[in-house]
Amino acid sequence: MLYPFAILLPVISIDEMGHTNTSTVWSGMVSLFASGQLLVGAVVLLGSVVAPLGKLGAMLTLCLGDLVLHRRRQALTYRAVEWLGRWGMLDVLLVATLVAAVKLGDWVDVHPGPGVLAFTAVVVLSMLASAAFDPKSIWQ
């Protein structure tokens, strides 16, 4: 339920000489691709959209159990959830790196937005959900 807020709420606000610019994860990714920053845009796309949606979808599939997947596929899906969990905080790290890189004394002020809190909550809750999942239940 928090994921749409994490993507659509402002993640970062940059005040530069009186001009304020806020950016969401989605708008930031689109503007990165539009400005030719393909590598950084791809990192944001994979770390903020593809990996979290893939993990949430895989966990939903695991919760549905035998209704959706054969047990062997469930084991592979569980391994995919564990692997995707490593990339959960990648975009928060990217925002922290951006804040450190852009900070130019009194000329630029960078502030995290409410989207960072929502995205962090999504990551923490998905980590707790995957930690609470019992892989032995796949074979029962």
MARKOL-360341 format. One record per residue (C-alpha): residue in one letter; y, z, x. Coordinates in pm, whole numbers, m for minus. Last residue first. Layout:
<recs>
@resn A; c2 Y; c3 Z; c1 X
...
</recs>
This chain:
<recs>
@resn Q; c2 m2895; c3 356; c1 483
@resn W; c2 m2820; c3 110; c1 766
@resn I; c2 m2452; c3 63; c1 695
@resn S; c2 m2412; c3 436; c1 630
@resn K; c2 m2486; c3 496; c1 997
@resn P; c2 m2145; c3 345; c1 1078
@resn D; c2 m1975; c3 649; c1 916
@resn F; c2 m1613; c3 564; c1 842
@resn A; c2 m1378; c3 856; c1 902
@resn A; c2 m1256; c3 712; c1 1233
@resn S; c2 m1190; c3 376; c1 1065
@resn A; c2 m987; c3 545; c1 793
@resn L; c2 m798; c3 761; c1 1044
@resn M; c2 m708; c3 454; c1 1250
@resn S; c2 m601; c3 270; c1 934
@resn L; c2 m383; c3 567; c1 835
@resn V; c2 m223; c3 583; c1 1180
@resn V; c2 m153; c3 208; c1 1189
@resn V; c2 m11; c3 196; c1 838
@resn A; c2 202; c3 506; c1 904
@resn T; c2 335; c3 345; c1 1223
@resn F; c2 421; c3 35; c1 1022
@resn A; c2 608; c3 239; c1 762
@resn L; c2 794; c3 438; c1 1027
@resn V; c2 885; c3 122; c1 1219
@resn G; c2 996; c3 m43; c1 894
@resn P; c2 1246; c3 238; c1 840
@resn G; c2 1463; c3 100; c1 1121
@resn P; c2 1477; c3 163; c1 1494
@resn H; c2 1828; c3 167; c1 1640
@resn V; c2 1979; c3 m47; c1 1916
@resn D; c2 2341; c3 m1; c1 2023
@resn V; c2 2498; c3 m272; c1 2238
@resn W; c2 2824; c3 m278; c1 2431
@resn D; c2 2839; c3 89; c1 2529
@resn G; c2 2555; c3 73; c1 2782
@resn L; c2 2355; c3 m247; c1 2772
@resn K; c2 2030; c3 m147; c1 2600
@resn V; c2 1857; c3 m479; c1 2537
@resn A; c2 1558; c3 m428; c1 2767
@resn A; c2 1480; c3 m69; c1 2664
@resn V; c2 1514; c3 m148; c1 2293
@resn L; c2 1300; c3 m459; c1 2338
@resn T; c2 1030; c3 m259; c1 2516
@resn A; c2 1026; c3 m4; c1 2234
@resn V; c2 1008; c3 m284; c1 1976
@resn L; c2 716; c3 m445; c1 2164
@resn L; c2 536; c3 m109; c1 2183
@resn V; c2 570; c3 m81; c1 1805
@resn D; c2 435; c3 m438; c1 1790
@resn L; c2 125; c3 m353; c1 1991
@resn M; c2 45; c3 m32; c1 1803
@resn G; c2 m266; c3 m160; c1 1626
@resn W; c2 m416; c3 m374; c1 1903
@resn R; c2 m697; c3 m138; c1 1993
@resn G; c2 m801; c3 m104; c1 1630
@resn L; c2 m897; c3 m472; c1 1625
@resn W; c2 m1200; c3 m399; c1 1846
@resn E; c2 m1325; c3 m114; c1 1626
@resn V; c2 m1277; c3 m322; c1 1313
@resn A; c2 m1463; c3 m614; c1 1477
@resn R; c2 m1753; c3 m383; c1 1564
@resn Y; c2 m1769; c3 m273; c1 1200
@resn T; c2 m1769; c3 m637; c1 1087
@resn L; c2 m2061; c3 m711; c1 1320
@resn A; c2 m2253; c3 m417; c1 1175
@resn Q; c2 m2170; c3 m531; c1 822
@resn R; c2 m2296; c3 m879; c1 907
@resn R; c2 m2636; c3 m729; c1 995
@resn R; c2 m2631; c3 m530; c1 673
@resn H; c2 m2573; c3 m835; c1 454
@resn L; c2 m2220; c3 m859; c1 323
@resn V; c2 m2033; c3 m845; c1 m8
@resn L; c2 m2214; c3 m620; c1 m255
@resn D; c2 m2411; c3 m465; c1 29
@resn G; c2 m2113; c3 m263; c1 144
@resn L; c2 m1794; c3 m262; c1 m64
@resn C; c2 m1645; c3 m12; c1 180
@resn L; c2 m1729; c3 m242; c1 471
@resn T; c2 m1544; c3 m529; c1 306
@resn L; c2 m1241; c3 m308; c1 251
@resn M; c2 m1255; c3 m209; c1 618
@resn A; c2 m1273; c3 m576; c1 717
@resn G; c2 m974; c3 m663; c1 499
@resn L; c2 m766; c3 m379; c1 644
@resn K; c2 m863; c3 m479; c1 1000
@resn G; c2 m790; c3 m846; c1 943
@resn L; c2 m458; c3 m766; c1 777
@resn P; c2 m364; c3 m539; c1 1068
@resn A; c2 m474; c3 m792; c1 1334
@resn V; c2 m320; c3 m1104; c1 1173
@resn V; c2 23; c3 m970; c1 1077
@resn S; c2 175; c3 m737; c1 1334
@resn G; c2 m24; c3 m790; c1 1654
@resn L; c2 m115; c3 m1155; c1 1603
@resn L; c2 220; c3 m1268; c1 1465
@resn V; c2 419; c3 m1048; c1 1705
@resn V; c2 222; c3 m1177; c1 2004
@resn A; c2 256; c3 m1536; c1 1875
@resn G; c2 631; c3 m1494; c1 1842
@resn V; c2 648; c3 m1358; c1 2198
@resn L; c2 456; c3 m1662; c1 2327
@resn L; c2 640; c3 m1916; c1 2111
@resn Q; c2 994; c3 m1813; c1 2196
@resn G; c2 1130; c3 m2153; c1 2088
@resn S; c2 1420; c3 m2026; c1 1876
@resn A; c2 1241; c3 m2105; c1 1550
@resn F; c2 924; c3 m1922; c1 1660
@resn L; c2 1123; c3 m1611; c1 1748
@resn S; c2 1324; c3 m1644; c1 1426
@resn V; c2 1005; c3 m1647; c1 1218
@resn M; c2 864; c3 m1344; c1 1400
@resn G; c2 1188; c3 m1152; c1 1360
@resn S; c2 1205; c3 m1241; c1 991
@resn W; c2 850; c3 m1112; c1 936
@resn V; c2 882; c3 m794; c1 1142
@resn T; c2 1217; c3 m720; c1 981
@resn S; c2 1549; c3 m767; c1 1157
@resn T; c2 1889; c3 m609; c1 1129
@resn N; c2 2204; c3 m748; c1 1290
@resn T; c2 2525; c3 m548; c1 1306
@resn H; c2 2844; c3 m694; c1 1452
@resn G; c2 3097; c3 m442; c1 1585
@resn M; c2 3052; c3 m523; c1 1954
@resn E; c2 2675; c3 m557; c1 1922
@resn D; c2 2497; c3 m327; c1 1679
@resn I; c2 2125; c3 m406; c1 1674
@resn S; c2 1906; c3 m275; c1 1394
@resn I; c2 1529; c3 m283; c1 1429
@resn V; c2 1232; c3 m264; c1 1198
@resn P; c2 1405; c3 m353; c1 873
@resn L; c2 1163; c3 m331; c1 580
@resn L; c2 951; c3 m639; c1 496
@resn I; c2 645; c3 m606; c1 721
@resn A; c2 598; c3 m229; c1 708
@resn F; c2 688; c3 m225; c1 339
@resn P; c2 417; c3 m483; c1 266
@resn Y; c2 169; c3 m271; c1 468
@resn L; c2 235; c3 60; c1 293
@resn M; c2 0; c3 0; c1 0
</recs>
